[in-house]
């Protein structure tokens, strides 16, 4: 990948060490996920050149920002990046328009006004331009902060838990704009989060950090299907399914989301036919049977094959990975059920999906 983001970074402190080797795609959202203290924000600061003791390599495409093997280390102001923090830092004495223009003047980039206009349109903040920051909701402030970062035309956008300071309603407000950025912008974004919901809804790639080390990295759909060392455990364990809207049942306010391996009826959110969408199916909402269930309130039934079985978090539980065509699902069942149904790799089963979340 000629436009990939290459990171080879080491940082040693008295009480913490970071050691990262990553090759990430040159566009889309790569989520940095893990518990507090795992090194997510520290990695972002290293990429930005804000950690003087960090050694290694930072390269995006053919542009190298740091290479300690050759003595190259660009200061932060020369690294072509935008940085969005947890709290949007806007000047209270300037309205939104002048906040954005101030950031544009500081960047000094040619084509800035056009880039700013595009960012305003992308994030839907044109109607906010005359307002003061005090008149904005938390979600609106963050959209302005992101637009300010994009107006500088960065090669890389860093987002450090941009939703963590928002209440649930404001998070729901800003999520569609972040999805639009992911889908329409041709630049890589490193997105720090400890929210499973943000990972499943926004991420293309997932980097799981633990104790300053990369525990796992790869496409989000692949990593979420791992059951030997699950990324999301407990009530959050589940899978993403890439689907499209194939049919609408207006009488019952449902749509049929089709994927390679079957389809699922879900709530109609007004998406047009043919629209791609992501479905999140939690392992706790999947049950298994050896024969097709009949006359059940659970409407979604799929044929599947058991791929593997792993122990659950509790000795009574098991996590079953299932293959439905090209899609994978996870089921959390009891060890007693595994024994009673004689489940094993290659066993053909019927899958019942009690609930499906449309997250895009």
N, C-alpha and C positions, 0 to 999 in steps of 0.2 A: 504494500500500500504506500505509494509515493507520498501521499498527503497525510500519512498517519502521524499520530502524536507519540513520540518515543520518550520514555521517562526511565532513567537509571539513576536513582537518588539514594544517598545514604546520609543520615544525620544522627549524630551521637550526642546525647545529653547525659547528665549524671543519673537521671531517673527514667530516661526514655530513649529508645532507639528506633529509627525508621529506616527500613531497607526495602526499596521498591524497584521492580523490574517490570515495566508495562509497555505494551505496544497497542495503542487504541486507535479506532477509526478516525478519519479526518473530518467526520461530520456526525451530527446526532448527539444525544445525551449519554454520557458515561457516568453512571451514578457511583459515588464512593460511599459505601454502606458499611456500617459497623457500630458497635457500642461506643459510648463516650470514652475518650481516651485511647481509641484505636489508631489515631493518627490521620484522620480524614482532613481536618483543617490544616494540620501541619504540612501534609502533602501539598495542599493548595498553596500555602505560603512558600513552600520550596519552589514550586513551579513559577510563582510570581517573583522569585528572587528576594523574598522578604526574610529568609533564614540564611544569614551570612555563613553559618557553619556547614550548610548542606553541600555535599560534594557529589559530582556525577555528571549526568548528561540530560539536557532538556532540548528536544528538537521537534519542530513541527514542520512536516514536509521537508523542504530543502533548507529551511531557516533554523539555525542553531542559536539558542539563547545562552546556553551554558555547556561547556565541555572542559572540565578540569584537566583532562589529559593533554589539552593543548593550551591551557591557561586562559581560555575564553570564558568570560562571565559578564553578560550584559546587565546593567542596573535595571531595576524595575521599570523606570520611566522609558527605557528603550525596548522593553518587551511588549510586543504588539498584542496586548490583552485587555480585556475588560473584567472588572471585579465587582461582584454584587454581594453585599454583606447581609447578615441577618436583619439588621435594621437599616432602612433606607435613610441615608444621610443627605437631606435636602436643606438648602438655605431657607430658613423661615421668612426672611425679609424679601425673598424673590418669589414671584409667581412661578408656576410650572414651566411656562415658556422660557423665562429667563434662567431658570435652573438648568434646563436642557441646553440653552445657548451658551451658558457659562462653561459647561463641560465640553462643548464643541470648540470654543475658543481655546481652551487649554490643550486640546489634542493637536490643533494646527494642521489637520489632515485635509488634503484637497478632496473635493466631493463631499465635504461634511454636511452641507445643507440638504443635499439629496438623501444622504444616509440617514439624517435625522428625520426627514419627512417619511422615509420608508419605515423607520422604527416607530414613529408615532402611529402610522397606519397599522402596522403589524400588531401593536399592542393595544390598539383601540383607545388611545388617550387624547385624541384631538379635542374632545369636548372639555377636557380638564385643563387645557393650556392657560386660561385666564385665572384659574383658582390659585389660592395660596396653599402651601403644604398643610396648614392647619385645617383646611376644608376637605382634605382627602381621607379616605378610609385607609387602613393598613395595606389592603390589597392594591389600592390605587397608587399609594406611595411606592410600593415595590415595582409596579409596572413602570412608573416614571423612572425609577432608579435603573431598571433594566434597559429602558429606551435610551437613557443617558449613556450607558455602557456600550450599547450597540451602535450609537451614533459615531463613535470613534473608529468604526470599521475594524474591529479587532480580528486577529487570526484565531484567537482562542477566548472563550468566555468562561470565567470561573464564577460559580454560584455557591456561596457558603450558607447552607440551610436557609434559603430565602423565604421559606414559609414558616419557620419555627416560631417567629414572634407573632404570628397571626392566629386568630381564633378560627374554629372550624368553618364558619360561614365565609370568612375572608379567604381561607384556603380554597374552598370550592369556587370562589369568585375568580381566583387567579389561575387555577389549574388549566382551563381551556387555552389561555394565552400562552402558557408554557408549552402545551402540546403543539400549538400553532408554530411557535419558534422552532421546536424540534423538527417539525415536518417541512418547514419552508426555508429555513436558513441552512446555507452550505458551510457551516463552520462547526468545529467540535466544541462541546460544552462539558466541563467537569462539574458535577452537581453533587455537593455534599448533603447527605441526609441520613437520619436513622429511622425514617418512616417507611414501613413496608408498603403503605398505600402509595407513596410517591414513587417508590421503586417500580411497582407493578404498573403504575399509570404512565410514567414518564420515560423510564430508562430504555435505551436500546442495548447498551452494554452495562454490565454490572461488575464492579470491583469490590470484593469483600475484604475489609481490613480487620486485623485482629492483632493487638499488641505491636503495631508498627510494621507488620508483615502482611503480604498479600496472601490471604487464605484461598481465594478463588477469583478468577476473572474470565469473562466471556460473555456471549449473548445472554440477555436476561432470561429468555425462554429456556435455554439449555440449563442454566444454573439453578433455576427454580425447580427443575425436574429431578435434581439429584436427591437421592434418599439416604445414601450412606452418610453424608455430612450435610444435612439440609441447611440451606441459607436461611429460610424462614421456618421456624418450628412452632409447635404448639398450635394455638388457634389461628396463626397466620399462615400455616403450611398450605400450599395450594399451587395451582398452575395457571399460566397464561395460555390462552388459545387465540391464535390469529384467525379471524373469520371475516365474513362479509354478509351484508343484509341480502338475503335471497328471496324473502317473501314477507308480506304483511297481512296479518289477520285483523282487519279493522274492527270486526265485531267484538273481539276479545282484547283489543289493544295490545297485541303481541307482534313481534317480528321473529322470523326464523333466521338464525345466524348460522351460516353454512361454512364448514371447513373440510379439509381433506380427511375424511374419516367419519363424517356424520354431520349433524346439525343439532342446534339447541334452540328451543323457544324461550325468548326473553321478553322483558317489558319493552314496549314500543316507546322509544325516546324521540321519535320523529326523524330518525336517520333515513336518508333516501335509499332506494334499492341500489345494490351494488356498492354501497359505502363500506370500506374496510373498517373493522372495529376489533378491539381487544376484549376478550372475555376473561374474567377471573373466576376460577372455580376452586373453592376451598376444599381441602381434603376431608374436612368434617362434614361436608354436604354431599359426599359421594358414598353410595352404598353398593354392594355387589350381590349378584344372584346368579345361580347356574342356569335358570330358565327365565325367559322373558316375563317380567312382571305384568300382570293383567289387572284391570279394574283398580288402578292405583291413583291416588291424588298426585303422585309424582309423574309429571307428563314427559319428562326427558329421559328416554331410554336409549342406550347405545351398546352395540356389540364391541367388545374389546378383548385384548389378550394380556395376561399378566406378564410383565417383563421382569420384575424383581420384587423382592419383599425384604424389608428391613425392620428391625426393632423400633418401636416408638419410644417416646420420652418416658413412658411408664411401662413397667413390665407387662401390664395387661394389654398394651396397645401394639399395633403393627402398622407400618406405612407401606402401601402397595402401589407400585408404579405400573401404570396401564398404558397400552399402546392402542390408539384409535386412528388407524391410517397414519398420517404424518404427525398427528397431534398426540401429546401425552397428557394423562390425567393422574392425579394422586388420590388415593382413598385411605382414610384412617379408619381401621376396623380393629376389633379385638383379636387377640391371639386365639381366643376360643373359636371365633368365626373362621380364621385361617385354617384351623384344624378341622372344623366341622365341614367346611366346603372343600377341604383338601386342596387348598390353593397352592400353586407352585408355578414357577416360570413356564410359560406356554399354555397355561390353563385358559380356556375360552370362557368368558363370563359376560353377563349383562351388567351394565353400569346404570345406576339410577342417580340422576343429578337433581338434588332437591332445590338448589338455589344457584343462580348465576348472576354475577355482577357485570354490567356493561360499564367499562371504565374508559371508553373512548368513543 
